[in-house]
Amino acid sequence: QRSGRCAFVVLLFIAVFRLSDIAMGVMANPFYRDMGYSKSEIASVAKLFGFFMTIAGSALCGVLVVKLGLFRPLLLGAVLVASTNLLFALLAAQEGGVSPGLFWLAVVISADNLSGGIASTAFVAYLSSLTHRNYTATQYALFSSLMTLPGKFISGFSGWVVDSAGYVEFFVIAAGLGVPAIVLVTVLMRRQSVAAPAS
């Protein structure tokens, strides 16, 4: 009722925002192993270094939300999440050739975690803004379920896509899954810019 005719767009946006991120995420560790990285290398770069980049992305997003509002950081997060999948595709293109080394693994993982921190923080803030004060827990739980359900379903086919087409194609497809979120956040931004003067 609060969103009017735009309610469907809002719900669709919630459903697709993390499609790219979730679809890629389930194949990250198998990809690192298939690229020849050891478990200790993955742990040191992906788990430790990546963690701090996620925190940095979250902190940066907090500043951006205060300065720019919700929608611009949401758009930035959606673009970055889709774009970092293309970095994974570039890393995957080196498979079978010269080992890319830990430096490029760190670069790609840093970009992925930084963008993930920005996108996740902006999205949590957005979902929180949609909840009614009297029903915050229930509504947020429903939004969160809607957020993860399509991504979990699609990610179930990730291994099949890799086996059928390869990692490069998989990461390009995962990047493409981020396009609907980019389009929908621009629609919501336009709606807000029209509604703001009226209110």
C-alpha positions in Angstrom: 0.0 0.0 0.0 2.8 2.4 0.8 4.5 1.7 -2.6 1.4 1.8 -4.7 1.8 0.5 -8.2 5.5 0.4 -7.7 5.2 -2.4 -5.1 5.8 -5.1 -7.8 9.0 -3.3 -9.0 10.2 -3.1 -5.4 9.6 -6.8 -4.8 11.2 -7.7 -8.1 14.2 -5.6 -7.3 14.6 -7.3 -3.9 14.4 -10.7 -5.6 17.1 -10.0 -8.2 19.5 -7.7 -6.4 21.8 -10.6 -5.2 21.3 -13.0 -8.1 24.8 -12.3 -9.5 26.5 -12.4 -6.1 24.9 -15.7 -4.9 25.2 -17.5 -8.3 29.0 -16.7 -8.4 29.6 -17.3 -4.7 28.9 -21.0 -4.6 31.5 -21.7 -7.3 34.2 -19.5 -5.8 36.1 -22.1 -3.8 35.9 -24.8 -6.5 37.2 -22.2 -8.9 40.2 -21.3 -6.7 41.1 -25.0 -6.4 40.7 -25.7 -10.1 43.0 -22.7 -10.8 45.7 -24.5 -8.8 45.7 -22.5 -5.6 46.3 -24.4 -2.4 44.0 -24.4 0.6 46.5 -22.4 2.6 46.7 -19.8 -0.1 43.0 -19.5 -0.4 42.6 -19.2 3.4 45.3 -16.5 3.6 43.9 -14.4 0.7 40.2 -15.2 0.5 39.3 -15.6 4.1 41.7 -13.2 5.9 42.4 -10.5 3.4 39.0 -10.7 1.9 37.4 -10.2 5.3 39.0 -6.8 5.8 38.0 -5.7 2.3 34.4 -6.5 3.1 34.6 -4.4 6.3 36.2 -1.6 4.3 33.4 -1.8 1.7 30.7 -1.7 4.4 32.3 1.3 6.1 32.7 3.1 2.7 29.0 2.4 2.0 28.0 3.8 5.3 29.7 7.1 4.4 28.1 7.1 1.0 24.6 6.5 2.3 25.0 9.4 4.7 26.3 11.7 1.9 24.3 10.5 -1.1 21.2 8.7 0.3 20.3 5.1 -0.4 19.9 4.7 -4.1 23.2 5.9 -5.5 25.2 3.4 -3.2 22.7 0.7 -4.2 23.4 1.5 -7.9 27.1 1.5 -7.3 27.0 -1.8 -5.5 24.9 -3.4 -8.2 27.3 -2.2 -10.9 30.4 -3.3 -8.9 29.1 -6.8 -8.1 28.4 -7.5 -11.7 31.7 -6.0 -12.9 33.8 -8.0 -10.4 32.4 -11.2 -12.0 34.1 -10.1 -15.2 37.4 -9.9 -13.3 36.9 -13.6 -12.3 36.3 -14.3 -16.0 39.6 -12.7 -16.8 41.3 -14.8 -14.1 39.6 -17.9 -15.4 40.8 -17.2 -18.9 44.4 -17.8 -17.8 43.6 -21.4 -16.7 45.8 -23.9 -18.5 48.4 -21.2 -19.2 50.9 -19.4 -16.9 49.7 -19.4 -13.3 48.3 -16.0 -12.5 49.9 -16.0 -9.0 48.7 -14.8 -5.6 48.8 -11.2 -6.6 46.0 -11.5 -9.1 44.1 -13.7 -6.8 44.3 -11.0 -4.1 43.3 -8.3 -6.6 40.2 -10.1 -7.8 39.2 -11.2 -4.3 39.7 -7.7 -2.9 37.5 -6.2 -5.6 34.9 -8.8 -5.1 34.8 -8.4 -1.3 34.9 -4.6 -1.5 32.0 -4.5 -3.9 30.1 -7.1 -1.9 30.6 -5.0 1.3 29.2 -1.9 -0.5 26.3 -3.8 -2.1 25.3 -5.7 1.0 25.4 -2.7 3.4 23.4 -0.6 1.0 20.8 -3.3 0.5 20.4 -4.0 4.2 19.8 -0.3 4.7 17.3 -0.3 1.8 15.4 -3.3 3.2 15.3 -1.7 6.6 13.8 1.5 5.1 10.9 -0.6 3.7 9.8 -2.1 7.0 7.1 -0.7 9.1 8.1 0.2 12.7 5.4 -2.1 14.2 6.3 -5.1 12.1 10.1 -4.7 11.5 11.2 -8.3 12.4 8.4 -10.0 10.3 8.8 -7.8 7.3 12.5 -7.9 7.3 12.5 -11.7 7.5 10.1 -11.9 4.5 12.3 -9.5 2.5 15.4 -11.4 3.3 13.8 -14.7 2.2 12.7 -13.1 -1.0 16.2 -11.7 -1.5 17.9 -15.1 -1.3 15.3 -17.5 -2.7 15.8 -16.8 -6.5 19.6 -16.7 -6.1 19.7 -20.0 -4.2 17.6 -21.6 -6.9 19.7 -20.4 -9.8 22.9 -21.2 -8.0 21.9 -24.8 -8.0 22.7 -24.9 -11.7 26.1 -23.2 -11.4 28.1 -26.5 -11.4 26.2 -27.7 -14.5 27.0 -24.4 -16.3 30.7 -24.7 -15.4 30.8 -28.4 -16.5 29.0 -27.6 -19.8 30.6 -24.3 -20.8 33.6 -23.5 -18.5 34.5 -20.9 -15.9 34.9 -18.0 -18.2 31.4 -18.4 -19.7 30.0 -19.0 -16.2 31.4 -15.8 -14.8 30.2 -13.8 -17.8 26.7 -15.2 -17.3 26.9 -14.4 -13.6 27.8 -10.8 -14.5 24.8 -10.7 -16.8 22.5 -11.7 -13.9 23.4 -8.4 -12.3 21.9 -6.4 -15.1 18.2 -6.6 -14.0 19.2 -5.2 -10.6 21.0 -2.3 -12.2 18.0 -1.5 -14.4 15.5 -1.8 -11.6 17.5 0.4 -9.2 17.6 3.1 -11.9 13.8 2.8 -12.2 13.4 3.2 -8.4 15.8 6.2 -8.4 13.7 7.9 -11.1 10.5 7.2 -9.1 12.0 8.7 -6.0 13.2 11.8 -7.9 9.7 12.3 -9.2 8.0 11.6 -5.9 10.3 13.8 -3.8 9.2 17.3 -5.2 5.5 16.2 -4.9 5.9 15.2 -1.2 
